[in-house]
Amino acid sequence: MSEIPFGELRTWVFGALLPFWARCGVDREHGGFLEEVSPTGAPTARGDKRLRTMCRQLYSFSHAALLGWEEGAALSAMGCEYLFKHAHLPDGSWAKTLVRDGAVLDPTPDLYDLAFVIYALAWRYRLAGESEVLEHLHATFHFIQTRMRAGEGFVARLPDGGARLQNPHMHLLEACLAAVEATGDERFLEQADQVVALFAKRLFDGVTLGESFDHNWSRAPSQLLEPGHHFEWAWILAQYQRLRGGDFGAHAAALVAWGERFGLAPDGAVFDAVDERGASIRASSRAWTNTERIKGWLGLYELTGRDPRAPVAQSLRLLFDRYFAGSAPGAWVDQFDAEGKPMTEAVPASIVYHLLLAFSEVLRLEPRLQTS
């Protein structure tokens, strides 16, 4: 069994990933964070800035500062100031997309993006304790509660087109858990309860996790399923149980088991998408799907004690030897096809969140994993 490379992991996070994005991921001309960079770290021609990416980078540098990486505090403050100045809208929502110079390109309220606003502000508040951050956090939560509710869950975006999606609800749960840890406010935990109830009743059928639903929360037919989300939910349920109690070990075990059975290539790469029978539809594999396998196994370990070391080590080795190899330190190739050939050139800033969160979880559990 391969060993988890804790030292290599720590060196890459603090000596490569964070310095690279501090140096190359900031828009030196217009402020804020770039959406993507070239493999060498140069800005690309891409002209937009997505709300979700701005928030993910705000989270990343806030978390990094809390982990002791000193440069993170200033980058977190810069990112927060830029977000407030350019993306906040008069109605309490946030622009979905900006152009490079900070002007609003798309003002659509999108549940996925607003969940990341809450998540990012929770981490910023945890770091800096600023009253303005707390006010925006609560106002964003209020906007979702009052403007986007739809039966047992929420609309995907406004105006409502009738679609109900799993993924934004997963990230809303993640955001609410971060917010209750940062603020202690029980309202966030109550909303987390509602999302978990929706998961158990509608999103997860005991075997597979649906992605899209109609307005009555009936699963849409013939849809693609994402193994990465199965693993991701297992980890989030572990965080929910830690804060709220209950027993979600069986749910996490089923999610991970399905991902392992139907979601993996022979080399352990996590497929981007399969059909409802488990047949591979997109045998390509993005970097983030593999970070979620790591987190899924760590969540299952904390819920049930099941040994995660072999799959975690396999996924880490795959990331280091395939995705990171040949790129500037701190960059990666974001997607490979079924034959292991690169499919992308630009390095997306949105994936820093996935990498930092997964790797920090491995390092958090290092003392226990080394003695198991």
FIMIFI-173286 format. One record per residue (C-alpha): z, y, x. Coordinates in steps of 0.05 Angstrom, whole numbers. Layout:
N
+--------+--------+--------+
|      z |      y |      x |
+--------+--------+--------+
|      Z |      Y |      X |
...
+--------+--------+--------+
# end
This chain:
372
+--------+--------+--------+
|      z |      y |      x |
+--------+--------+--------+
|      0 |      0 |      0 |
|    -19 |     68 |     27 |
|     36 |    118 |     38 |
|     40 |    186 |      6 |
|     22 |    237 |     61 |
|     79 |    286 |     47 |
|     72 |    323 |    113 |
|     -4 |    330 |    108 |
|      5 |    354 |     36 |
|     56 |    407 |     54 |
|     14 |    432 |    112 |
|    -48 |    438 |     69 |
|    -14 |    475 |     12 |
|     23 |    526 |     55 |
|    -23 |    528 |    115 |
|    -92 |    524 |     81 |
|    -94 |    529 |      5 |
|    -51 |    591 |     -5 |
|    -74 |    630 |     57 |
|   -147 |    616 |     39 |
|   -141 |    643 |    -31 |
|    -97 |    702 |     -9 |
|   -151 |    721 |     41 |
|   -215 |    702 |      2 |
|   -196 |    700 |    -71 |
|   -178 |    773 |    -81 |
|   -232 |    821 |   -105 |
|   -228 |    873 |    -50 |
|   -277 |    919 |    -85 |
|   -252 |    921 |   -157 |
|   -183 |    890 |   -154 |
|   -156 |    827 |   -186 |
|   -179 |    757 |   -169 |
|   -249 |    730 |   -160 |
|   -274 |    676 |   -206 |
|   -302 |    635 |   -149 |
|   -321 |    638 |    -75 |
|   -371 |    603 |    -30 |
|   -349 |    543 |     12 |
|   -336 |    590 |     70 |
|   -295 |    638 |     26 |
|   -347 |    693 |     14 |
|   -354 |    724 |    -55 |
|   -410 |    694 |    -97 |
|   -458 |    732 |   -143 |
|   -418 |    712 |   -204 |
|   -404 |    775 |   -245 |
|   -348 |    755 |   -293 |
|   -273 |    746 |   -290 |
|   -243 |    698 |   -341 |
|   -174 |    710 |   -370 |
|   -154 |    638 |   -357 |
|   -171 |    644 |   -283 |
|   -134 |    709 |   -275 |
|    -73 |    678 |   -307 |
|    -78 |    614 |   -267 |
|    -79 |    654 |   -202 |
|    -21 |    696 |   -226 |
|     17 |    631 |   -239 |
|     -3 |    603 |   -171 |
|     21 |    661 |   -129 |
|     85 |    669 |   -171 |
|    101 |    595 |   -162 |
|     84 |    599 |    -88 |
|    132 |    657 |    -79 |
|    187 |    617 |   -114 |
|    173 |    560 |    -66 |
|    186 |    608 |     -8 |
|    115 |    630 |     10 |
|    129 |    703 |     22 |
|     58 |    730 |     12 |
|     58 |    704 |    -59 |
|    104 |    758 |    -86 |
|     56 |    816 |    -71 |
|     -5 |    778 |    -97 |
|     33 |    760 |   -160 |
|     51 |    833 |   -172 |
|    -21 |    855 |   -159 |
|    -49 |    803 |   -207 |
|      0 |    821 |   -261 |
|    -15 |    896 |   -255 |
|    -90 |    882 |   -259 |
|    -81 |    837 |   -320 |
|    -42 |    890 |   -358 |
|    -89 |    946 |   -339 |
|   -155 |    912 |   -355 |
|   -147 |    852 |   -401 |
|    -94 |    873 |   -451 |
|   -122 |    896 |   -518 |
|    -93 |    945 |   -569 |
|    -82 |    891 |   -622 |
|    -36 |    852 |   -576 |
|    -88 |    802 |   -555 |
|   -124 |    795 |   -489 |
|   -197 |    798 |   -470 |
|   -228 |    730 |   -458 |
|   -274 |    755 |   -404 |
|   -282 |    817 |   -361 |
|   -340 |    839 |   -317 |
|   -327 |    846 |   -243 |
|   -308 |    920 |   -248 |
|   -255 |    905 |   -301 |
|   -291 |    927 |   -364 |
|   -284 |    881 |   -424 |
|   -343 |    833 |   -432 |
|   -316 |    788 |   -488 |
|   -254 |    808 |   -528 |
|   -249 |    742 |   -566 |
|   -178 |    717 |   -577 |
|   -180 |    645 |   -551 |
|   -120 |    599 |   -558 |
|   -132 |    565 |   -492 |
|   -133 |    631 |   -455 |
|    -73 |    660 |   -492 |
|    -33 |    598 |   -475 |
|    -46 |    613 |   -402 |
|    -24 |    685 |   -412 |
|     44 |    659 |   -436 |
|     46 |    608 |   -379 |
|     29 |    660 |   -325 |
|     78 |    712 |   -352 |
|    133 |    660 |   -356 |
|    125 |    646 |   -282 |
|    119 |    720 |   -265 |
|    183 |    734 |   -305 |
|    218 |    676 |   -270 |
|    199 |    709 |   -203 |
|    210 |    783 |   -217 |
|    249 |    789 |   -283 |
|    210 |    851 |   -305 |
|    222 |    876 |   -376 |
|    149 |    894 |   -387 |
|    129 |    823 |   -370 |
|    178 |    796 |   -420 |
|    153 |    843 |   -474 |
|     81 |    821 |   -464 |
|    102 |    748 |   -463 |
|    136 |    755 |   -531 |
|     80 |    798 |   -560 |
|     28 |    746 |   -540 |
|     70 |    690 |   -572 |
|     76 |    733 |   -635 |
|      1 |    744 |   -637 |
|    -12 |    669 |   -635 |
|     41 |    655 |   -687 |
|     18 |    708 |   -737 |
|    -57 |    711 |   -726 |
|    -80 |    641 |   -705 |
|    -38 |    591 |   -744 |
|    -78 |    538 |   -782 |
|    -37 |    486 |   -819 |
|     -3 |    440 |   -769 |
|    -32 |    476 |   -709 |
|    -74 |    535 |   -691 |
|   -147 |    557 |   -692 |
|   -185 |    550 |   -627 |
|   -207 |    623 |   -629 |
|   -218 |    682 |   -674 |
|   -255 |    688 |   -719 |
|   -240 |    617 |   -741 |
|   -301 |    572 |   -740 |
|   -264 |    512 |   -767 |
|   -257 |    474 |   -703 |
|   -189 |    447 |   -682 |
|   -182 |    427 |   -609 |
|   -131 |    385 |   -571 |
|   -136 |    419 |   -504 |
|   -110 |    489 |   -523 |
|    -50 |    457 |   -558 |
|    -33 |    417 |   -495 |
|    -33 |    481 |   -454 |
|      6 |    518 |   -508 |
|     60 |    464 |   -502 |
|     59 |    471 |   -426 |
|     65 |    547 |   -434 |
|    123 |    543 |   -483 |
|    161 |    497 |   -436 |
|    151 |    545 |   -379 |
|    172 |    603 |   -424 |
|    237 |    571 |   -447 |
|    255 |    554 |   -375 |
|    241 |    626 |   -355 |
|    275 |    661 |   -414 |
|    321 |    612 |   -448 |
|    292 |    633 |   -515 |
|    296 |    575 |   -564 |
|    235 |    599 |   -603 |
|    190 |    572 |   -549 |
|    224 |    504 |   -553 |
|    216 |    503 |   -628 |
|    142 |    515 |   -620 |
|    140 |    460 |   -568 |
|    171 |    414 |   -620 |
|    114 |    430 |   -668 |
|     60 |    416 |   -617 |
|     92 |    349 |   -598 |
|     96 |    331 |   -672 |
|     22 |    347 |   -678 |
|      8 |    304 |   -617 |
|     44 |    245 |   -647 |
|     14 |    252 |   -716 |
|    -57 |    276 |   -703 |
|    -79 |    281 |   -631 |
|    -57 |    214 |   -604 |
|    -70 |    149 |   -643 |
|    -26 |    106 |   -598 |
|    -85 |     87 |   -554 |
|   -131 |    147 |   -543 |
|   -124 |    222 |   -544 |
|   -174 |    258 |   -588 |
|   -207 |    322 |   -564 |
|   -238 |    353 |   -626 |
|   -219 |    354 |   -700 |
|   -242 |    385 |   -765 |
|   -202 |    438 |   -802 |
|   -159 |    384 |   -835 |
|   -141 |    354 |   -767 |
|   -184 |    292 |   -778 |
|   -213 |    267 |   -713 |
|   -287 |    285 |   -705 |
|   -332 |    223 |   -700 |
|   -368 |    200 |   -637 |
|   -334 |    247 |   -589 |
|   -324 |    246 |   -514 |
|   -255 |    231 |   -488 |
|   -227 |    259 |   -423 |
|   -185 |    213 |   -379 |
|   -158 |    273 |   -343 |
|   -125 |    298 |   -406 |
|    -93 |    230 |   -419 |
|    -59 |    235 |   -351 |
|    -42 |    308 |   -362 |
|     -7 |    295 |   -428 |
|     37 |    241 |   -396 |
|     64 |    292 |   -347 |
|     75 |    346 |   -399 |
|    112 |    297 |   -444 |
|    159 |    283 |   -386 |
|    174 |    357 |   -380 |
|    185 |    362 |   -454 |
|    234 |    303 |   -454 |
|    271 |    334 |   -395 |
|    284 |    398 |   -435 |
|    289 |    370 |   -506 |
|    309 |    298 |   -501 |
|    278 |    240 |   -540 |
|    241 |    181 |   -512 |
|    168 |    190 |   -495 |
|    163 |    135 |   -443 |
|    120 |     91 |   -488 |
|     72 |    148 |   -504 |
|     64 |    165 |   -430 |
|     55 |     92 |   -411 |
|      0 |     84 |   -463 |
|    -36 |    147 |   -440 |
|    -33 |    127 |   -367 |
|    -53 |     55 |   -383 |
|   -115 |     78 |   -420 |
|   -133 |    126 |   -364 |
|   -126 |     71 |   -312 |
|   -166 |     21 |   -352 |
|   -224 |     63 |   -375 |
|   -221 |    128 |   -335 |
|   -228 |    105 |   -263 |
|   -286 |     89 |   -217 |
|   -275 |     30 |   -169 |
|   -253 |     79 |   -114 |
|   -201 |    110 |   -160 |
|   -239 |    174 |   -177 |
|   -224 |    197 |   -248 |
|   -286 |    202 |   -292 |
|   -300 |    268 |   -326 |
|   -313 |    236 |   -394 |
|   -320 |    169 |   -429 |
|   -338 |    150 |   -500 |
|   -289 |    124 |   -552 |
|   -300 |     52 |   -529 |
|   -284 |     71 |   -458 |
|   -355 |     69 |   -431 |
|   -369 |    121 |   -379 |
|   -411 |    180 |   -405 |
|   -401 |    228 |   -347 |
|   -385 |    185 |   -286 |
|   -379 |    248 |   -244 |
|   -309 |    269 |   -223 |
|   -282 |    339 |   -215 |
|   -223 |    354 |   -169 |
|   -176 |    371 |   -227 |
|   -182 |    303 |   -261 |
|   -154 |    271 |   -198 |
|    -95 |    319 |   -194 |
|    -78 |    301 |   -265 |
|    -76 |    227 |   -248 |
|    -24 |    245 |   -195 |
|     17 |    284 |   -246 |
|     10 |    231 |   -299 |
|     39 |    178 |   -254 |
|     95 |    224 |   -232 |
|    112 |    239 |   -305 |
|    113 |    165 |   -321 |
|    158 |    153 |   -260 |
|    208 |    204 |   -285 |
|    207 |    175 |   -355 |
|    209 |    101 |   -340 |
|    222 |     91 |   -265 |
|    154 |     57 |   -256 |
|    132 |     61 |   -183 |
|     77 |    114 |   -176 |
|     67 |    111 |   -101 |
|      4 |     70 |    -97 |
|    -38 |    109 |   -148 |
|    -11 |    176 |   -124 |
|    -27 |    158 |    -52 |
|    -97 |    135 |    -72 |
|   -113 |    199 |   -109 |
|    -86 |    243 |    -53 |
|   -126 |    205 |     -2 |
|   -189 |    213 |    -44 |
|   -178 |    288 |    -50 |
|   -166 |    297 |     24 |
|   -221 |    251 |     49 |
|   -275 |    268 |     -1 |
|   -261 |    334 |    -37 |
|   -229 |    374 |     20 |
|   -268 |    344 |     79 |
|   -321 |    388 |    108 |
|   -299 |    451 |     72 |
|   -262 |    511 |    101 |
|   -187 |    496 |    102 |
|   -162 |    511 |     32 |
|   -229 |    502 |     -1 |
|   -261 |    439 |    -31 |
|   -323 |    410 |    -64 |
|   -306 |    414 |   -138 |
|   -347 |    356 |   -166 |
|   -380 |    292 |   -142 |
|   -429 |    247 |   -178 |
|   -421 |    172 |   -189 |
|   -452 |    158 |   -121 |
|   -403 |    205 |    -86 |
|   -453 |    261 |    -75 |
|   -432 |    334 |    -82 |
|   -454 |    367 |   -147 |
|   -428 |    438 |   -136 |
|   -426 |    491 |    -82 |
|   -382 |    547 |   -108 |
|   -307 |    536 |   -104 |
|   -274 |    556 |   -171 |
|   -208 |    594 |   -167 |
|   -186 |    562 |   -233 |
|   -171 |    497 |   -197 |
|   -118 |    527 |   -150 |
|    -70 |    519 |   -210 |
|    -85 |    444 |   -215 |
|    -78 |    432 |   -140 |
|    -14 |    473 |   -130 |
|     21 |    444 |   -191 |
|      5 |    372 |   -174 |
|     21 |    378 |   -101 |
|     86 |    417 |   -113 |
|    107 |    361 |   -161 |
|     95 |    309 |   -106 |
|    137 |    350 |    -58 |
|    192 |    361 |   -110 |
|    199 |    286 |   -118 |
|    191 |    271 |    -44 |
|    265 |    253 |    -32 |
|    264 |    203 |    -89 |
|    196 |    174 |    -74 |
|    214 |    162 |     -1 |
|    276 |    122 |    -20 |
|    249 |     84 |    -80 |
+--------+--------+--------+
# end
